[in-house]
Amino acid sequence: MKLRKFGEDFIHYYLRIFAKLQLYKTKPVIVGIGGASGKSSLTHLIYLILSDRSKVLYSPGRNSSTGIPLSILGIDLAGYSYYDWFKLLFISVWKLLTNWKRYDYYLAEMGIDGPNEPKNMSYLLKIIKPQIGVLTNISFEHSVYFEDYVSGSPEEKEKKIFDLTAEEERLLLLNSKEYVILNMDDQEIRKVFKTLKLKEITVSQKDSDLRIAKVKTSLSGFEAEFEHLNKNYTLKLSQPLTEHYSYSIALAIAVCLSLGVPIEESIDAIERKFALPNGRMSVFKGIKGTTIIDSSYNSSPIPLSNMLDFLKEIKGRRVAILGDMRELGILSQKFHEEAARKIIETCDSAILIGPLMKEFAYPILSKAKFNAFSFNTFAEAKGSILNSIKEGDVILVKGSQNTLFLERAVEMLLKDKKDVNNLCRRGKYWDKRRDRTL
């Protein structure tokens, strides 16, 4: 066990040093992007804007203590065996000597998986020193990994976990070198506003440097109006998005504004190039004249709540096929019970998949005599899904990764089976993972 710990520590140290050397060679402007949810979306939006005029390094989802160095060095691991990590020692040297590709910007998505190194923000800031820092929001994330570091009653533990998470996230803002972009509608981010001594751009629905003035959402598209220096700007997309997505767009515009990109140019780039990754609010035609909203890539409390609010505004019979939200630890009960109450407010029917939904959400729906079914696995739920879907339903599919793989529910309901290529987690690797859970 000690030998394994030594090996892990050595790999982290080794990658960190080589990543720092690579950055010293190329000297890009680093934008650090953190937050409980929406990091990937915000990073993608910034990339769309900056890539029109500059060379940008952007590695979606590689936001960890090993993912960030690997993205900087330009290394893709074939696997994660001891042999793969051993080969990495030599590949890193080779990349450092041969990779002289220069980037103007490096967009660093920074995710925290615990309060201690190397899983925390403090460690990520040892790898990179962002010139610009931005947080989407501060909330519970990967809470299960914080539990061993708190004690007390359940309520006390919840508060301590939140405080630890907030403390780590705020480090990104406190350690940025030139500019911070602040979501002033997040009270935890607002707390550090007066302590920062950097240039900042604030974003809010109220008084701020960049104000979100108006948002319209529907299945046919998304429209948002922003105000800056008493001038209004309108963005229109044919892609449906939740109302909360306006914050990601506003924060991306603000980041690029700090880099000298005019707002008109940012909006034009987003309107021309925007597309969500598969499994993140894709819309498909389904069997029986249904409409499927595929958000099956992942699930957590805030995005799920936003999606259910979006579903509420759609006309027709609304069905939610929802899987567990994972990695919440002792907070699992709280957030799944909250999800149940939200389902009652926003949906007409629900099919719940996973042991957490069954244990915590379903009893609330059952007590309220809400039209709901609950199953431990997708395999158990298949028949009920097909039997309960009615003509013209609007169906939301959303759940965490790991063993649920609710893209299978979307695939089963597709009208045009060719659309399967537009679902998340494609390829032989994921096919084998799905097959093991049938």
ZAMARGU-4260 file (C-alpha; in steps of 0.2 Angstrom, whole numbers, plus 5000, padded with zeros to 4 digits):
<rodrens>
0) 5000/5000/5000 | 5014/5012/5004 | 5023/5007/4988 | 5007/5011/4978 | 5005/5028/4987
5) 5023/5032/4983 | 5020/5028/4965 | 5005/5039/4964 | 5014/5053/4972 | 5029/5051/4961
10) 5018/5051/4945 | 5009/5067/4951 | 5025/5076/4955 | 5033/5070/4938 | 5018/5076/4928
15) 5017/5092/4937 | 5035/5097/4934 | 5034/5092/4915 | 5018/5102/4913 | 5025/5117/4920
20) 5041/5116/4909 | 5029/5114/4894 | 5020/5129/4899 | 5036/5139/4901 | 5041/5134/4884
25) 5025/5141/4875 | 5019/5154/4888 | 5000/5154/4884 | 4988/5165/4893 | 4979/5153/4905
30) 4960/5154/4909 | 4955/5144/4924 | 4937/5138/4924 | 4930/5131/4940 | 4913/5128/4948
35) 4901/5115/4954 | 4892/5113/4937 | 4893/5120/4920 | 4912/5120/4919 | 4913/5110/4902
40) 4899/5121/4894 | 4908/5137/4899 | 4925/5131/4893 | 4917/5125/4876 | 4909/5142/4874
45) 4925/5152/4877 | 4934/5140/4865 | 4921/5144/4851 | 4924/5163/4853 | 4943/5163/4855
50) 4947/5150/4842 | 4940/5162/4828 | 4955/5173/4831 | 4968/5163/4841 | 4976/5146/4844
55) 4968/5138/4859 | 4972/5123/4868 | 4956/5115/4875 | 4954/5097/4882 | 4936/5094/4886
60) 4934/5085/4903 | 4952/5083/4907 | 4951/5093/4923 | 4960/5083/4936 | 4977/5082/4944
65) 4983/5070/4930 | 4971/5076/4916 | 4977/5094/4916 | 4996/5089/4914 | 4992/5077/4901
70) 4982/5089/4891 | 4996/5102/4892 | 5009/5089/4886 | 4997/5083/4873 | 4997/5065/4879
75) 4983/5053/4877 | 4984/5037/4887 | 4978/5021/4879 | 4973/5014/4896 | 4976/5016/4915
80) 4986/5001/4919 | 5003/5001/4928 | 5011/4998/4912 | 5003/5013/4904 | 5008/5024/4918
85) 5026/5017/4917 | 5027/5021/4898 | 5021/5039/4902 | 5037/5043/4911 | 5046/5041/4894
90) 5032/5049/4883 | 5033/5064/4894 | 5051/5067/4891 | 5049/5064/4872 | 5034/5077/4872
95) 5044/5090/4881 | 5058/5089/4869 | 5048/5088/4853 | 5031/5097/4856 | 5034/5115/4851
100) 5016/5118/4846 | 5012/5136/4852 | 4995/5141/4859 | 4989/5159/4863 | 4977/5153/4876
105) 4975/5137/4887 | 4958/5134/4894 | 4960/5124/4910 | 4944/5116/4916 | 4948/5114/4935
110) 4938/5101/4945 | 4940/5097/4963 | 4936/5079/4970 | 4941/5082/4988 | 4948/5094/5001
115) 4966/5087/5001 | 4980/5086/4988 | 4981/5080/4974 | 4962/5081/4973 | 4959/5099/4978
120) 4961/5116/4970 | 4976/5120/4979 | 4985/5106/4970 | 4979/5111/4953 | 4985/5129/4956
125) 5003/5121/4959 | 5002/5115/4941 | 4995/5131/4933 | 4993/5149/4938 | 4979/5157/4928
130) 4979/5175/4922 | 4960/5174/4922 | 4949/5165/4934 | 4931/5161/4933 | 4918/5151/4943
135) 4901/5146/4936 | 4894/5143/4954 | 4898/5136/4971 | 4888/5121/4977 | 4889/5103/4982
140) 4900/5093/4971 | 4907/5075/4973 | 4902/5077/4991 | 4906/5059/4995 | 4924/5063/4994
145) 4923/5076/5008 | 4914/5065/5021 | 4930/5058/5029 | 4935/5076/5034 | 4920/5081/5043
150) 4911/5076/5059 | 4895/5080/5069 | 4877/5079/5066 | 4870/5076/5048 | 4866/5095/5048
155) 4884/5100/5054 | 4892/5088/5042 | 4882/5096/5027 | 4888/5113/5032 | 4906/5108/5034
160) 4906/5099/5017 | 4899/5115/5009 | 4911/5126/5018 | 4926/5115/5012 | 4919/5115/4994
165) 4917/5133/4994 | 4934/5137/5002 | 4942/5126/4988 | 4933/5134/4974 | 4936/5152/4979
170) 4955/5148/4979 | 4954/5150/4960 | 4948/5167/4961 | 4960/5172/4975 | 4975/5165/4965
175) 4971/5172/4948 | 4985/5184/4942 | 4976/5198/4932 | 4957/5196/4930 | 4942/5188/4938
180) 4925/5185/4931 | 4912/5185/4945 | 4894/5178/4945 | 4887/5190/4957 | 4870/5180/4958
185) 4880/5166/4967 | 4881/5172/4986 | 4896/5162/4989 | 4906/5170/4975 | 4899/5187/4980
190) 4907/5184/4997 | 4925/5186/4990 | 4921/5201/4979 | 4927/5214/4991 | 4943/5205/4995
195) 4949/5203/4977 | 4961/5216/4972 | 4961/5212/4953 | 4952/5219/4938 | 4935/5211/4937
200) 4920/5209/4926 | 4904/5205/4935 | 4889/5196/4928 | 4871/5196/4935 | 4853/5197/4932
205) 4854/5214/4942 | 4866/5228/4941 | 4883/5222/4935 | 4895/5225/4921 | 4887/5212/4910
210) 4868/5210/4914 | 4857/5196/4909 | 4842/5206/4904 | 4830/5194/4896 | 4830/5175/4892
215) 4817/5165/4882 | 4818/5146/4881 | 4808/5133/4871 | 4810/5117/4862 | 4813/5126/4846
220) 4827/5137/4852 | 4835/5149/4865 | 4836/5168/4865 | 4845/5180/4878 | 4848/5198/4879
225) 4863/5206/4888 | 4866/5224/4893 | 4884/5231/4894 | 4888/5250/4896 | 4869/5254/4892
230) 4870/5245/4876 | 4859/5229/4872 | 4865/5213/4863 | 4854/5199/4858 | 4859/5181/4855
235) 4848/5168/4846 | 4851/5149/4845 | 4841/5136/4837 | 4847/5124/4850 | 4835/5123/4865
240) 4844/5127/4882 | 4838/5129/4900 | 4836/5147/4906 | 4851/5145/4918 | 4863/5142/4902
245) 4862/5161/4900 | 4875/5162/4914 | 4887/5151/4905 | 4885/5162/4889 | 4887/5178/4899
250) 4902/5172/4909 | 4910/5166/4892 | 4907/5184/4884 | 4914/5192/4900 | 4930/5181/4899
255) 4933/5186/4881 | 4929/5204/4885 | 4943/5204/4897 | 4954/5198/4883 | 4949/5212/4871
260) 4935/5203/4861 | 4920/5214/4857 | 4904/5207/4863 | 4897/5207/4845 | 4911/5196/4840
265) 4908/5184/4854 | 4889/5183/4850 | 4893/5180/4832 | 4905/5166/4835 | 4893/5157/4847
270) 4878/5159/4835 | 4888/5152/4821 | 4897/5137/4829 | 4887/5132/4845 | 4882/5114/4847
275) 4881/5104/4863 | 4890/5088/4865 | 4880/5072/4863 | 4869/5068/4878 | 4867/5086/4884
280) 4850/5092/4880 | 4849/5084/4862 | 4832/5084/4855 | 4826/5069/4845 | 4809/5063/4837
285) 4803/5047/4846 | 4791/5033/4843 | 4772/5037/4845 | 4775/5055/4839 | 4785/5059/4855
290) 4799/5071/4858 | 4814/5066/4867 | 4826/5078/4877 | 4842/5068/4879 | 4852/5074/4894
295) 4858/5056/4898 | 4876/5060/4899 | 4876/5064/4918 | 4866/5071/4932 | 4868/5082/4948
300) 4856/5092/4958 | 4857/5109/4950 | 4857/5103/4932 | 4843/5091/4935 | 4833/5105/4944
305) 4836/5117/4929 | 4831/5103/4916 | 4814/5100/4926 | 4811/5119/4926 | 4813/5119/4907
310) 4802/5103/4905 | 4788/5112/4915 | 4786/5126/4902 | 4783/5114/4888 | 4765/5110/4882
315) 4759/5092/4882 | 4761/5077/4893 | 4778/5078/4902 | 4787/5062/4906 | 4804/5061/4916
320) 4815/5046/4915 | 4828/5049/4928 | 4842/5040/4935 | 4852/5041/4952 | 4863/5056/4955
325) 4880/5049/4961 | 4894/5054/4972 | 4883/5064/4984 | 4887/5053/4999 | 4877/5058/5015
330) 4868/5071/5005 | 4861/5058/4993 | 4844/5057/5003 | 4842/5076/5003 | 4845/5079/4985
335) 4835/5064/4979 | 4820/5069/4990 | 4822/5087/4983 | 4821/5080/4965 | 4805/5070/4970
340) 4797/5087/4975 | 4803/5095/4959 | 4796/5081/4949 | 4779/5083/4956 | 4779/5102/4952
345) 4785/5100/4934 | 4780/5083/4927 | 4765/5072/4923 | 4774/5055/4925 | 4790/5049/4930
350) 4801/5033/4928 | 4815/5032/4941 | 4830/5021/4938 | 4843/5017/4952 | 4843/5012/4970
355) 4845/5030/4976 | 4830/5036/4967 | 4820/5020/4973 | 4825/5023/4991 | 4823/5041/4993
360) 4813/5049/4978 | 4800/5036/4975 | 4792/5035/4992 | 4788/5054/4991 | 4780/5052/4974
365) 4770/5037/4980 | 4764/5046/4995 | 4758/5060/4984 | 4749/5048/4973 | 4760/5054/4958
370) 4760/5043/4942 | 4778/5035/4945 | 4787/5019/4943 | 4803/5014/4951 | 4817/5001/4946
375) 4834/4997/4951 | 4841/4995/4934 | 4837/5000/4916 | 4835/4982/4912 | 4821/4981/4924
380) 4813/4997/4918 | 4813/4993/4899 | 4796/4986/4898 | 4788/4999/4909 | 4795/5013/4899
385) 4788/5006/4882 | 4771/5003/4890 | 4769/5019/4899 | 4774/5031/4884 | 4759/5039/4876
390) 4756/5047/4859 | 4764/5065/4859 | 4773/5064/4875 | 4788/5075/4879 | 4801/5064/4887
395) 4816/5070/4897 | 4830/5057/4900 | 4843/5061/4913 | 4855/5051/4925 | 4872/5049/4932
400) 4885/5039/4923 | 4893/5023/4929 | 4881/5008/4928 | 4865/5017/4923 | 4869/5022/4905
405) 4852/5029/4901 | 4857/5033/4883 | 4849/5015/4881 | 4832/5022/4885 | 4834/5036/4872
410) 4840/5023/4859 | 4825/5012/4863 | 4813/5026/4860 | 4821/5034/4844 | 4810/5035/4829
415) 4825/5035/4817 | 4837/5022/4823 | 4851/5031/4813 | 4850/5044/4827 | 4859/5032/4838
420) 4876/5039/4832 | 4871/5055/4840 | 4870/5048/4857 | 4883/5049/4871 | 4896/5036/4875
425) 4899/5028/4858 | 4911/5014/4853 | 4916/4997/4858 | 4923/5001/4875 | 4906/5009/4880
430) 4896/4994/4871 | 4905/4982/4883 | 4902/4993/4898 | 4883/4993/4894 | 4882/4975/4890
435) 4889/4971/4908 | 4874/4980/4916 | 4860/4972/4906
</rodrens>
